[in-house]
Amino acid sequence: MTQPLADEIRSRLAFLEAESLEVFDDSAEHAGHAGVRESGGGHFQAVIISDAFEGKTRVARHRLVYDAVRDLMPHRIHALAIIAQTPREAAQSPE
């Protein structure tokens, strides 16, 4: 049995030693979307709280995440939304 893709994404992001790492499969909400039909990949959202993001710009944070899953795009992942915060930023964010 193959590992579900959300679990594989979590595994690939383990290097960030996240305080919190959630990966959501939002593919069902995008069924019928033209890009999904063409690539066959799913839509995912990653919410990551990690000290690894300290001192990094938003672009640098996203680049770290995309580099870890780049080979899964576009055939297994069509779209990946990323929320990448430090623990301090997450504590200051409204719920």
C-alpha positions, 0 to 999 in steps of 0.5 A: 500500500502506498503512503497517502500523499498528505503523509508523504508531504509531512514526512518530507517536511520533517527536516523543519523540526516543526512545532506544528505541521498540518497538511490538509488535502483540499482536492475534493473542493477543487474537483472539476478544476481544469488544472486538476484534470490536466495534471491529475494532481491534488490541492493541498494546504500546509500549515507549518510553525517552525523555528527554521523560519526565523529570520527568513522572508516569506519567499525563502520560507516557501522556497524551503517547502517547495524544494522539499516537494518539487518532484511531486509537482505537477503530477501528484500535487497540482497546488500547494498553499503554504502558511509558514510561521515562527512560533512567535508569529503564530502566538501573535496571530488571531485564531 
